[in-house]
Amino acid sequence: MKNLCLFTVLFLIFSCNSPSSINTLKFSKHDYIGEWPFAIDEIEVYCSGYKEIYGRTNNGKIYALNGSAKGASHNDTSISKIEEIWLDDPKWAVLKISYGDFITQGLKLCENK
């Protein structure tokens, strides 16, 4: 619960509207409270279509984050697999670090479309 409250505060502090027509949220490893789940230092999260959540990195690569985005982009070669940057959980040998908070915040962007 404490992490959710802190994440919400960070969301309010760091959220901003992109100059383009897509609303985005930018997250950085440095400012993120909790365990950073990606092998990159920053990610920009946005909503597209019907609740499809994507992440864009500084090098322009786009990753499907939730099931809707993965399904919609299944045959789209311009969308990369999140497994390329998704980190293993150091506490559990067979698990990955959760990035569910990024999806949750992305879904809030869908509500504001």
LINDABEL-V903502 format. One record per residue. N is the residue number from 0. RES is the residue in one small letter. OMEGA is omega in whole degrees, -180 to 180 (999 if undefined). Layout:
n=N res=RES omega=OMEGA
n=N res=RES omega=OMEGA
This chain:
n=0 res=m omega=180
n=1 res=k omega=179
n=2 res=n omega=179
n=3 res=l omega=178
n=4 res=c omega=179
n=5 res=l omega=180
n=6 res=f omega=178
n=7 res=t omega=178
n=8 res=v omega=177
n=9 res=l omega=179
n=10 res=f omega=-179
n=11 res=l omega=-179
n=12 res=i omega=-171
n=13 res=f omega=-179
n=14 res=s omega=178
n=15 res=c omega=177
n=16 res=n omega=176
n=17 res=s omega=177
n=18 res=p omega=177
n=19 res=s omega=-178
n=20 res=s omega=-179
n=21 res=i omega=173
n=22 res=n omega=-178
n=23 res=t omega=171
n=24 res=l omega=178
n=25 res=k omega=179
n=26 res=f omega=176
n=27 res=s omega=179
n=28 res=k omega=-177
n=29 res=h omega=-175
n=30 res=d omega=-175
n=31 res=y omega=176
n=32 res=i omega=-176
n=33 res=g omega=-178
n=34 res=e omega=-178
n=35 res=w omega=-172
n=36 res=p omega=-172
n=37 res=f omega=179
n=38 res=a omega=176
n=39 res=i omega=-175
n=40 res=d omega=-180
n=41 res=e omega=175
n=42 res=i omega=178
n=43 res=e omega=-176
n=44 res=v omega=177
n=45 res=y omega=180
n=46 res=c omega=178
n=47 res=s omega=178
n=48 res=g omega=-180
n=49 res=y omega=176
n=50 res=k omega=175
n=51 res=e omega=-176
n=52 res=i omega=-179
n=53 res=y omega=173
n=54 res=g omega=179
n=55 res=r omega=-180
n=56 res=t omega=-178
n=57 res=n omega=-180
n=58 res=n omega=176
n=59 res=g omega=179
n=60 res=k omega=180
n=61 res=i omega=-178
n=62 res=y omega=174
n=63 res=a omega=-176
n=64 res=l omega=-178
n=65 res=n omega=-177
n=66 res=g omega=179
n=67 res=s omega=180
n=68 res=a omega=179
n=69 res=k omega=179
n=70 res=g omega=-178
n=71 res=a omega=-176
n=72 res=s omega=-175
n=73 res=h omega=-178
n=74 res=n omega=-179
n=75 res=d omega=-177
n=76 res=t omega=178
n=77 res=s omega=178
n=78 res=i omega=-177
n=79 res=s omega=178
n=80 res=k omega=-179
n=81 res=i omega=-180
n=82 res=e omega=178
n=83 res=e omega=-176
n=84 res=i omega=-176
n=85 res=w omega=-175
n=86 res=l omega=173
n=87 res=d omega=176
n=88 res=d omega=-178
n=89 res=p omega=-180
n=90 res=k omega=-176
n=91 res=w omega=-172
n=92 res=a omega=-174
n=93 res=v omega=-177
n=94 res=l omega=175
n=95 res=k omega=175
n=96 res=i omega=-177
n=97 res=s omega=171
n=98 res=y omega=180
n=99 res=g omega=179
n=100 res=d omega=-180
n=101 res=f omega=177
n=102 res=i omega=-180
n=103 res=t omega=180
n=104 res=q omega=176
n=105 res=g omega=178
n=106 res=l omega=175
n=107 res=k omega=176
n=108 res=l omega=179
n=109 res=c omega=-180
n=110 res=e omega=-177
n=111 res=n omega=-179
n=112 res=k omega=999
